[in-house]
Amino acid sequence: MSKPNLKAALASGQFVVAPGIHDMITAVVSNKVGFDFVYASGYWMTASAFGLPDAGIASYTQMLDRVSTLCRTVNAAVIADADTGYGGLLNVHHTVRGYEEAGVAAIQIEDQEFPKKCGHTPFKRVVPIIDMVEKIKVAVEARKNPDMLIIARTDARQPEGFEGALRRGLAYGEAGADIVFLEALESEEEMREACRRVPQPMMANMADGGRTPIRSSKDLAALGYKLAIYPSATGLAAAAAAENALTVLKTEGTSDSPKVPLFNFSEFNSLIGFEDVWSFERRWARDTAEAK
């Protein structure tokens, strides 16, 4: 099954909305709802897989495994967070090749020092502009499929101010990035000005609880953005639902409560692929008496 083409979608003027998918339960539910594009967040995939913070702890190998699994599971095309490229220029080359082979539609690389931090937390430090420019050039050269896009993210807004972040965004676009991502902008005015001055398609990060004002896709398009990721919505919603269910179970001694809305078990079996298993067993399972 062919997946939507991000490059073609942007060229056609489609505003791209990509929800964050933090685990494979959410992945199969997203298939039911129906999205053309989804986002593989380093923060949320690290949290869901390992219970660890997004602080450069998860390795390239661990994240590639998660991204590969997501690409196999979702019908949507995957926009994937690859942190800093997991090292120097050779690592960036290797990362781009690995993510491309996994089947991503776009790979996002950022300009933080290693170990990186979540873009909406303190103590971020960025590398010199030339270091990131070289990473982008290596990433562009490393890809084999020109339809796989390179997203250049800068985390310079907090350590270097808005103009510093904008200067980096312009340089990264000139280096060959297909999409520019100024992380953690702090006002609608900054968002509008960044879109006005950067010629490449701009990506907005609608991280619930983060520094950037949350706006609808319609409002973001009016500001000048071409695509938006919503990385934390499903993860935070799942955490809230889990806390509620556990609290009710602890206090009432049962999960059978109107306070605990549950996804239909029969439908979930279908979403996760059990019908194929049952079909296989009907075809191949031997009768017990026959087996004797």
N, C-alpha and C positions, 0 to 999 in steps of 0.2 A: 504494500500500500504506500503510495507516494504521499509525502507530507507537504504542507503549505510551504511556499518559498518566501522567505523573509525579504530578500532583495526585491522580488517582484511586487510584494505587497507594499513596500515603501515607495517603489517607483510608481505604483498605481494611485498613490495618495491615500491608501487605507491607513487609518490610525490604528496602530497595533497595541492591544492590551494583553499583557502576559501575566497571569497570576503566578505567584510562587507555589511550587509543588515541593513539599518538604519530605514526603514519604510516598510509598507506592499505594497505600490506601487512598490517599488524596489523589494520586495519579489516576486510578481507575474511576473515582468519582468525577474527576474532571473530564474523563472520556464521556461519561453520561451527560454532563452539562453541555459540553461541546465548546472547545476553544481551538483556535487555529495555532496559537502560540502559547507556550508556558515558559516559566523561568526557573532554572535550577540555582537556587541561592546557596552560596557557601555557608552563610550563617545558619540557615535553617536545615540544610542537609547535614551539616556537622552536628547540630543540636539533636536532630532526630536519630541519627545513626549512632552517635557516640556520647551524647549528653555532655558535650564540651562546648566552650565558647568559641566564637569566630575570632581566633587570635593566632592564626598561622599554625595551629596544632595538627590539623588534619593534613595528611600528605597528598601528594599528587596521585599516588596509586589508589589511596582510599577514595578520593573524590572522583577519579576517573571511573572507578567501579560503580559509584552511586549514579553518576551521570549516564553511564552506559546502560544501567538498569532502567533509568527513567526513559531514555530514548527508546528502549525496547517496549516499554509499558504503555506510553501515551500515544494517542493518535496525532497529537499536536506536534509541531516543530519546537525544538528545545533551544532556548537562549541560555547559555551556561556561563556561570561565574567561575573564572579560573584564577582568582586572587591575583598574585603578582606574576603569574606564570611559573610559580614554584622555584624561583631561583634566577640565575643569570640568563644570558642570551641563548646558550645551548639548551637550557631548561625550557625556555619559552618556545623554541623550535620544536622540541620534543612534545611539549604540552599541546601545541596547536595541532600537530600531527595526530596525537592520541585522541583529542576531543573530536577532530574531524572524522577519524575512523569510527568513533562512537556514534556519529550521526547528528551532531549538533548543527543548528542553523546559524548560530553566531557564538563567538567566544569573547568573553569580557576579561580584559587585563587591566590592572590598576597600577598606580605609580607610588604606592606606599613602600616604605622600607620593610624588610622582612625581620621579624614576624609582623604580619599586618594585623590591623584591628578592624572590627566592624566599623563601617563608615559613619555611624551615628553614635559612636562612643568616643571618649576622650583619649588623649595621648597618641594621636596619629602623627606619623612623621613621613615625609615624602622624599623620594630620591631626586637628584638633580634632573632637570628637564631632559638633558641630552641622554641620560640613561634610559628614560622611558621612550624617547623618540627612537632610540636604537631598538628597543624591544618591539615597538610597533612595526618598524621596518622588517625586522626578523619575522614577526608574526605574519605579515602580509606575504613575504617571500615563502614562508614555510607551507602555507595552505596550498593544496592541490586543486581544490574546487573553488572557483571565483565566486560562487554563490554563497559560500560560507563567509559571513561577515565578521570583521574585526571591530570590537567595541573598545574604545580607549576611555578609561575612567580616571579622573583625577580626584584625589582626596585633599587637595590643597586649600579648599575654602576656609577651613579652620586655622591651619598653621600659617597660611600666606594671604588670607583675605580673598574677597571676591575677585579683584583684578588679577591677583596672582593665579587663581584657579582658571580664570578666563584666558589668561596668557598661555597657560598650559593647554587648555582645550584647543585653542587655535593652532598651537604647535603640533599637537597630536593629530589634528585633522590634516595639516599639511604633510605630516609624515606618512599618511596613507590610511588612517583609520576610517572605516566606513561610517561609523556612528560615534558620536562624542557624548560623554556622560560626565557632567559636572555633579559630583556627589555632594549631598548634604547642603544644598543651597538653603538660605534661611528666610527668604521672603518671596512673595509673588513678583515683586519688582526685580529681584535678582534673576528669577526664572525667565521672565520676559526679556530682560536685557541679554542674557546669555543666548537665548534662541535668536535674538535679533542679530547678534554679532558673530555667531559661529555658523559658517555656511553648511557644514555637514548636518545630516539628520541628528536631532538631539533626543536623548532618552531621559525620561524623568523617573525618579525612584520614589514611589509612594509607599514609604516605609511607615506603617502605623506606629505612632509613638516616637518617631524620629524627629530630626530637626526641620525637615522640609514640610511646608504646608500641604495637606492632603487636598487634592482637587480632583474633580471628575474627569473622565476622558475627554468630554466635550470642552471643559474649561482648559485642560492642558493643550488641546489642539488649538484653541484660540490664542494661547500664549506662544505658540510656535513649535511645540513638541511634535514629534512624529511617532513616538512609541512610549509606553509607560509600563513599568514593572510594578507589581503589587506583591513584594516578596514575603511579607509577614502576615498577610490577612488569614491564610489558611492555618498557618502554624499557631498564631495567637488564638484563633477560633477553636482549633482542636484542643489547645491547652485549657481554654476556658470550659469546653464541654467535658474534658476528662476530669477536671477539678470538680465540676458540678456532680458528675456521676459518682465519683469516689466519695464525695462528701455525703451524698444521699445514702450510698451503700453503708458508710460508716455509721451514720446517725439513725437510719431506719432499718438497717439489716437486710435490705433487698434492693435489687435494681429494677424491680417491677413497680415503677412509680411514675405518675404523670409528670413528676419533676425531672424525669430523665428521658428526653426524646431520643429514640434509637432508630438507626437506619434499619430498614427491613432486611432480616437475615437471609430470606430466600432471594431477594434481589441482589444482595451483596454476593451470595454464592455465584450468581450469574455473572456479575461484573468481574469477579476475580478469576473466572474461567472454569468453574466446576462442571458446567454443562458439557464442555469438551471432554473432561475426564470421564463423566458418566457415559457419554457416547462411546468412548474408547472401550470402556469396560463392558458395555452391552455387546460390542462387536467381538471382543477378544477373551472375555472371561469364560472359563470352562465351567460347565455344570459340575457340582461336587461329585455326583455319582459317576459322571463320565470320566472324571479325573482318576477315579479308582480303577 
